[in-house]
Amino acid sequence: MTWYEHILAALHAVTDQVSHGGRLKSSRYFVWQEEDRGDYMADGRHAEKVWTGSTDLYSKTELDPWAAQYEAALDADDCIAWECTGVDYDPDTGFWHWEWTWEAVGDG
Protein backbone atom coordinates (compact mmCIF):
# COMPACT_ATOMS: atom_id res chain seq x y z
CA MET A 1 0.00 0.00 0.00
CA THR A 2 1.07 3.58 -0.52
CA TRP A 3 1.34 5.88 2.49
CA TYR A 4 -1.78 7.77 1.40
CA GLU A 5 -3.77 4.55 1.00
CA HIS A 6 -3.07 3.87 4.68
CA ILE A 7 -4.39 7.33 5.61
CA LEU A 8 -7.44 6.99 3.36
CA ALA A 9 -8.22 3.51 4.70
CA ALA A 10 -8.27 4.87 8.27
CA LEU A 11 -10.56 7.73 7.24
CA HIS A 12 -12.87 5.58 5.12
CA ALA A 13 -13.20 3.13 8.02
CA VAL A 14 -15.25 5.95 9.59
CA THR A 15 -16.96 7.77 6.69
CA ASP A 16 -16.80 8.82 3.06
CA GLN A 17 -17.08 12.49 4.10
CA VAL A 18 -13.37 13.03 3.41
CA SER A 19 -11.54 15.81 1.56
CA HIS A 20 -7.90 16.19 0.60
CA GLY A 21 -7.03 19.72 1.63
CA GLY A 22 -10.38 21.45 1.23
CA ARG A 23 -13.62 22.13 3.05
CA LEU A 24 -16.77 20.12 2.33
CA LYS A 25 -20.23 21.66 2.39
CA SER A 26 -21.33 19.50 5.28
CA SER A 27 -21.87 19.77 9.01
CA ARG A 28 -19.48 16.86 9.63
CA TYR A 29 -16.35 15.95 7.64
CA PHE A 30 -12.63 15.14 7.67
CA VAL A 31 -9.90 17.06 5.84
CA TRP A 32 -6.43 15.56 5.48
CA GLN A 33 -3.22 16.94 4.01
CA GLU A 34 0.38 15.87 3.68
CA GLU A 35 3.01 18.32 4.85
CA ASP A 36 6.49 16.88 4.49
CA ARG A 37 8.46 13.78 3.56
CA GLY A 38 11.41 12.30 5.36
CA ASP A 39 13.89 10.11 3.53
CA TYR A 40 15.82 7.70 5.69
CA MET A 41 19.12 6.18 4.64
CA ALA A 42 20.82 2.97 5.78
CA ASP A 43 24.20 1.71 4.61
CA GLY A 44 24.36 4.52 2.06
CA ARG A 45 21.06 3.53 0.44
CA HIS A 46 17.57 4.89 0.57
CA ALA A 47 15.76 2.71 3.11
CA GLU A 48 12.38 4.32 3.82
CA LYS A 49 10.08 7.23 3.07
CA VAL A 50 7.96 8.66 5.84
CA TRP A 51 5.26 11.22 5.10
CA THR A 52 4.01 13.59 7.77
CA GLY A 53 0.66 15.31 7.68
CA SER A 54 -2.47 16.10 9.56
CA THR A 55 -6.15 15.30 9.66
CA ASP A 56 -8.88 17.62 10.87
CA LEU A 57 -12.42 16.69 11.85
CA TYR A 58 -15.01 19.46 11.67
CA SER A 59 -18.32 18.62 13.28
CA LYS A 60 -21.34 20.35 14.74
CA THR A 61 -21.70 17.33 17.05
CA GLU A 62 -20.15 17.79 20.47
CA LEU A 63 -18.10 14.73 21.50
CA ASP A 64 -18.47 13.34 17.98
CA PRO A 65 -17.95 9.53 17.94
CA TRP A 66 -16.10 9.85 14.63
CA ALA A 67 -13.07 11.10 16.59
CA ALA A 68 -12.77 7.88 18.60
CA GLN A 69 -13.53 5.76 15.53
CA TYR A 70 -10.77 7.49 13.56
CA GLU A 71 -8.28 6.97 16.40
CA ALA A 72 -9.21 3.27 16.53
CA ALA A 73 -8.64 2.99 12.77
CA LEU A 74 -5.25 4.71 13.11
CA ASP A 75 -4.31 2.34 15.94
CA ALA A 76 -5.22 -0.66 13.79
CA ASP A 77 -2.68 0.33 11.10
CA ASP A 78 0.94 -0.51 11.92
CA CYS A 79 2.19 1.93 9.26
CA ILE A 80 0.80 5.05 10.96
CA ALA A 81 2.07 6.83 14.08
CA TRP A 82 -0.20 9.62 15.30
CA GLU A 83 -1.20 11.99 18.07
CA CYS A 84 -4.24 14.16 18.74
CA THR A 85 -2.93 17.71 18.93
CA GLY A 86 -6.07 19.52 19.96
CA VAL A 87 -9.81 19.99 20.17
CA ASP A 88 -11.55 23.33 20.18
CA TYR A 89 -14.91 24.92 19.53
CA ASP A 90 -15.64 27.92 17.31
CA PRO A 91 -18.77 29.68 18.59
CA ASP A 92 -18.97 31.80 15.42
CA THR A 93 -19.39 28.75 13.13
CA GLY A 94 -20.72 26.21 15.64
CA PHE A 95 -18.05 23.71 14.59
CA TRP A 96 -16.01 21.51 16.90
CA HIS A 97 -12.52 20.99 15.47
CA TRP A 98 -10.24 18.04 16.24
CA GLU A 99 -6.72 17.83 14.83
CA TRP A 100 -4.34 14.89 14.56
CA THR A 101 -0.80 14.82 13.24
CA TRP A 102 0.56 11.62 11.77
CA GLU A 103 3.50 9.94 10.11
CA ALA A 104 2.85 7.22 7.53
CA VAL A 105 5.26 4.88 5.80
CA GLY A 106 4.74 3.23 2.45
CA ASP A 107 5.57 3.52 -1.23
CA GLY A 108 4.26 6.36 -3.29
C-alpha positions as CSV (number, residue, x, y, z in Angstrom):
1,M,0.0,0.0,0.0
2,T,1.1,3.6,-0.5
3,W,1.3,5.9,2.5
4,Y,-1.8,7.8,1.4
5,E,-3.8,4.5,1.0
6,H,-3.1,3.9,4.7
7,I,-4.4,7.3,5.6
8,L,-7.4,7.0,3.4
9,A,-8.2,3.5,4.7
10,A,-8.3,4.9,8.3
11,L,-10.6,7.7,7.2
12,H,-12.9,5.6,5.1
13,A,-13.2,3.1,8.0
14,V,-15.2,5.9,9.6
15,T,-17.0,7.8,6.7
16,D,-16.8,8.8,3.1
17,Q,-17.1,12.5,4.1
18,V,-13.4,13.0,3.4
19,S,-11.5,15.8,1.6
20,H,-7.9,16.2,0.6
21,G,-7.0,19.7,1.6
22,G,-10.4,21.4,1.2
23,R,-13.6,22.1,3.0
24,L,-16.8,20.1,2.3
25,K,-20.2,21.7,2.4
26,S,-21.3,19.5,5.3
27,S,-21.9,19.8,9.0
28,R,-19.5,16.9,9.6
29,Y,-16.3,15.9,7.6
30,F,-12.6,15.1,7.7
31,V,-9.9,17.1,5.8
32,W,-6.4,15.6,5.5
33,Q,-3.2,16.9,4.0
34,E,0.4,15.9,3.7
35,E,3.0,18.3,4.9
36,D,6.5,16.9,4.5
37,R,8.5,13.8,3.6
38,G,11.4,12.3,5.4
39,D,13.9,10.1,3.5
40,Y,15.8,7.7,5.7
41,M,19.1,6.2,4.6
42,A,20.8,3.0,5.8
43,D,24.2,1.7,4.6
44,G,24.4,4.5,2.1
45,R,21.1,3.5,0.4
46,H,17.6,4.9,0.6
47,A,15.8,2.7,3.1
48,E,12.4,4.3,3.8
49,K,10.1,7.2,3.1
50,V,8.0,8.7,5.8
51,W,5.3,11.2,5.1
52,T,4.0,13.6,7.8
53,G,0.7,15.3,7.7
54,S,-2.5,16.1,9.6
55,T,-6.1,15.3,9.7
56,D,-8.9,17.6,10.9
57,L,-12.4,16.7,11.9
58,Y,-15.0,19.5,11.7
59,S,-18.3,18.6,13.3
60,K,-21.3,20.4,14.7
61,T,-21.7,17.3,17.0
62,E,-20.2,17.8,20.5
63,L,-18.1,14.7,21.5
64,D,-18.5,13.3,18.0
65,P,-18.0,9.5,17.9
66,W,-16.1,9.9,14.6
67,A,-13.1,11.1,16.6
68,A,-12.8,7.9,18.6
69,Q,-13.5,5.8,15.5
70,Y,-10.8,7.5,13.6
71,E,-8.3,7.0,16.4
72,A,-9.2,3.3,16.5
73,A,-8.6,3.0,12.8
74,L,-5.2,4.7,13.1
75,D,-4.3,2.3,15.9
76,A,-5.2,-0.7,13.8
77,D,-2.7,0.3,11.1
78,D,0.9,-0.5,11.9
79,C,2.2,1.9,9.3
80,I,0.8,5.0,11.0
81,A,2.1,6.8,14.1
82,W,-0.2,9.6,15.3
83,E,-1.2,12.0,18.1
84,C,-4.2,14.2,18.7
85,T,-2.9,17.7,18.9
86,G,-6.1,19.5,20.0
87,V,-9.8,20.0,20.2
88,D,-11.5,23.3,20.2
89,Y,-14.9,24.9,19.5
90,D,-15.6,27.9,17.3
91,P,-18.8,29.7,18.6
92,D,-19.0,31.8,15.4
93,T,-19.4,28.7,13.1
94,G,-20.7,26.2,15.6
95,F,-18.0,23.7,14.6
96,W,-16.0,21.5,16.9
97,H,-12.5,21.0,15.5
98,W,-10.2,18.0,16.2
99,E,-6.7,17.8,14.8
100,W,-4.3,14.9,14.6
101,T,-0.8,14.8,13.2
102,W,0.6,11.6,11.8
103,E,3.5,9.9,10.1
104,A,2.8,7.2,7.5
105,V,5.3,4.9,5.8
106,G,4.7,3.2,2.4
107,D,5.6,3.5,-1.2
108,G,4.3,6.4,-3.3
